[in-house]
Every structure is written in structure tokens, then in C-alpha cells.
Amino acid sequence: MSLAPSNHGRILSLHVHPEMAGEPFLQVDELNLVADKGIREDKRYFGRPGRDGKPFKRQVTLIEREMIQTHADALGADFSPGDVRSNIETAGIDLIALMGHDVQVGEAVLRFVEPRTPCKQMDALAPGLRELMEDGRQGVIAMVMQSGRVRADDCVAIISAAPCGTPRETNS
């Protein structure tokens, strides 16, 4: 599957880790992202330092709903929002293509630092899902560069791109 090239997309749903490890993610209406710390509402990772004492890279995870649907179709499965254990599910934008870039997500700015590593819980959800989620088909891990609130239907746009709904200017 190839996502249509786009400089912006939309947030479809937001999720945080449950209190008990291994339980389903919890869907929420908004997330408050804090620079160098992560998601205030996600107690599992908020403010967690890396081994080197610097901010942990895994502050926010994102995946495209189109990618989730491709995996569901391949496996004959049906995944609800949050099932693939990502904080933000998007539509209309290829997140892997933005690796290394700063991206406006709602009011916050994230830096996409690396692809997500699919965990064993993916195969518990649907056998074979973990393998399908390798090699650029699993979403991204991001660090919060600028604090801000994020809600469903907010824009996701590479910083150098025109804001959502704004036509790009051309030099022709």
C-alpha cells in the first residue's frame, strides 16, 4: 500500500496507556504534550529519562489509520481505534516519510525520531501483525519539541508545509 503523498493530514483518535500493563489503550478527547517529557496524561512514559539521563525518545507514538486498515485487510481482522497501541492515529499523511522532521501536531511540535518497534502484543491482537508492522509499516516514535494541546481532527503538518486548509504557494 502506498499512502498518497501529502504535506498534511488529520488526527483521528488519541490514546494513552492503561493503569495496568497489557490492558487495552484508553481513548481520550485530548492530550497535553509537554516539551522533553511527553504526554501529561500517559503516566507510563511521562517525564521518563533515557539511560543517558536525557529525555526519553519515546514520548509519543503515531500511526496512520490507512496502515492499520491495510494490516487488518491482510489478516482478515478488524481493529478498533487504539488496538495497535499508538497514542495518535492519523489519516492522510505518510508519517515514515517525515522521519527526522519537526511536525506540527495540533498545538504541539513533534520531532519524528524513528520507526516504532512492534511489540509482542501485536501478535496477541492478530497473529502475523507484528511481522506486517516491520520495515516502515508501523508508525513513528516522536519527541515533543514544543508543548501544546492535541485533539481529534487537529492538523498534522510538516513545519515547512502550508498549514492545513491553506493552498501552497508556487513559484510559477
Legacy VTK file of the C-alpha trace (Angstrom):
# vtk DataFile Version 3.0
C-alpha trace
ASCII
DATASET POLYDATA
POINTS 172 float
0.000 0.000 0.000
1.209 3.484 -0.768
-0.217 6.447 1.048
-0.969 9.411 -1.166
1.816 11.983 -0.835
0.589 14.800 1.330
2.154 17.509 3.471
-0.694 17.418 5.950
-3.197 15.062 7.496
-5.619 14.857 10.398
-5.727 13.245 13.811
-8.479 10.637 14.022
-8.104 9.350 17.591
-5.986 9.762 20.738
-4.960 7.094 23.291
-2.974 6.616 26.495
-1.585 3.583 28.295
-3.934 1.995 30.832
-3.108 1.826 34.513
-2.404 -1.926 34.271
0.279 -3.004 31.762
-1.090 -5.119 28.923
-4.655 -3.798 29.181
-6.188 -2.030 26.129
-5.231 1.584 25.499
-7.727 4.186 26.694
-9.248 6.586 24.158
-9.208 10.240 25.264
-10.562 13.521 23.859
-7.297 15.447 24.113
-3.649 15.087 25.005
-1.457 17.699 26.643
2.051 17.314 25.247
4.927 18.723 27.288
8.321 19.515 25.718
11.018 16.946 26.595
8.553 14.996 28.783
5.770 13.552 26.604
2.052 13.155 27.241
0.943 14.508 30.608
-1.990 12.048 30.709
0.205 8.991 29.961
1.728 8.159 33.350
3.746 5.218 31.978
6.106 7.370 29.921
5.599 10.982 31.064
8.914 12.567 32.066
10.777 9.260 31.836
14.511 9.831 31.211
16.608 7.721 28.855
19.547 5.635 30.055
21.839 8.602 29.430
19.711 10.840 31.686
18.487 12.885 28.702
14.802 12.981 27.701
13.496 9.570 26.573
12.958 9.353 22.792
9.644 7.527 23.093
7.430 10.387 24.220
4.605 9.991 21.674
3.749 7.253 19.164
1.801 7.817 15.950
0.461 5.546 13.209
-1.643 6.067 10.100
-5.164 4.617 10.158
-4.644 3.699 6.490
-1.726 1.473 7.527
-3.809 -0.135 10.284
-6.550 -0.900 7.745
-4.031 -2.409 5.308
-2.826 -4.755 8.054
-6.395 -5.601 9.077
-7.298 -6.425 5.463
-4.202 -8.640 5.049
-5.043 -10.576 8.215
-8.825 -10.638 7.870
-9.005 -8.768 11.179
-10.892 -5.769 12.496
-9.019 -3.287 14.702
-10.730 -0.619 16.780
-9.074 2.752 17.474
-6.257 2.246 19.988
-5.932 -1.513 19.443
-2.465 -1.216 17.866
-1.266 0.658 20.964
-0.321 4.015 19.482
-1.022 7.373 21.130
-2.139 9.164 17.980
-3.852 7.655 14.938
-3.805 9.837 11.818
-5.165 9.913 8.272
-3.950 11.467 5.040
-0.221 11.711 5.753
2.751 9.330 5.410
4.413 9.577 8.825
7.509 7.495 7.965
8.277 9.914 5.109
8.583 12.682 7.742
11.256 10.887 9.799
13.768 13.406 11.147
11.446 16.361 10.596
9.653 18.637 13.022
5.911 18.241 12.566
3.041 20.403 13.811
0.524 18.152 15.600
-2.365 20.195 16.909
-0.791 22.977 19.000
2.398 20.968 19.669
5.547 20.388 17.613
6.961 16.861 17.477
10.224 15.576 16.033
9.773 12.181 14.377
12.887 10.293 15.546
12.491 6.641 14.497
10.024 3.973 13.385
8.047 2.253 16.153
9.177 -1.230 17.082
6.152 -3.531 17.024
5.781 -5.405 20.319
4.663 -8.970 21.006
1.195 -7.687 21.907
0.608 -7.123 18.174
0.623 -10.904 17.567
-1.685 -11.365 20.554
-4.078 -8.962 18.812
-3.797 -10.806 15.469
-1.222 -13.500 14.638
1.152 -12.148 11.973
0.507 -8.471 12.773
3.945 -7.921 14.316
5.696 -9.082 11.129
3.431 -6.931 8.947
4.345 -3.913 11.081
8.069 -4.096 10.299
10.064 -2.157 7.700
8.284 1.190 7.708
4.752 -0.118 8.250
4.416 0.519 11.976
4.223 4.260 12.598
6.744 6.505 14.333
8.158 7.493 17.692
8.349 11.225 18.373
9.802 13.642 20.896
7.881 16.741 21.990
9.835 19.831 20.908
7.127 22.413 21.723
4.355 21.923 24.259
0.719 22.103 23.219
-2.716 20.535 23.292
-3.774 17.943 20.702
-7.357 16.934 19.862
-9.093 14.662 17.371
-9.474 16.366 13.964
-6.421 18.597 14.583
-3.978 19.052 11.742
-0.722 17.112 11.323
1.676 19.006 9.030
5.374 19.147 8.335
6.536 22.551 9.584
7.792 23.625 6.141
4.425 22.746 4.559
1.457 25.060 4.259
-0.933 24.821 7.217
-3.978 22.565 6.794
-6.526 24.152 4.518
-4.035 26.705 3.132
-3.091 26.380 -0.549
0.651 26.074 -1.097
2.248 28.959 -2.968
4.198 28.111 -6.094
6.946 29.987 -7.916
5.324 29.628 -11.339
LINES 1 173
172 0 1 2 3 4 5 6 7 8 9 10 11 12 13 14 15 16 17 18 19 20 21 22 23 24 25 26 27 28 29 30 31 32 33 34 35 36 37 38 39 40 41 42 43 44 45 46 47 48 49 50 51 52 53 54 55 56 57 58 59 60 61 62 63 64 65 66 67 68 69 70 71 72 73 74 75 76 77 78 79 80 81 82 83 84 85 86 87 88 89 90 91 92 93 94 95 96 97 98 99 100 101 102 103 104 105 106 107 108 109 110 111 112 113 114 115 116 117 118 119 120 121 122 123 124 125 126 127 128 129 130 131 132 133 134 135 136 137 138 139 140 141 142 143 144 145 146 147 148 149 150 151 152 153 154 155 156 157 158 159 160 161 162 163 164 165 166 167 168 169 170 171
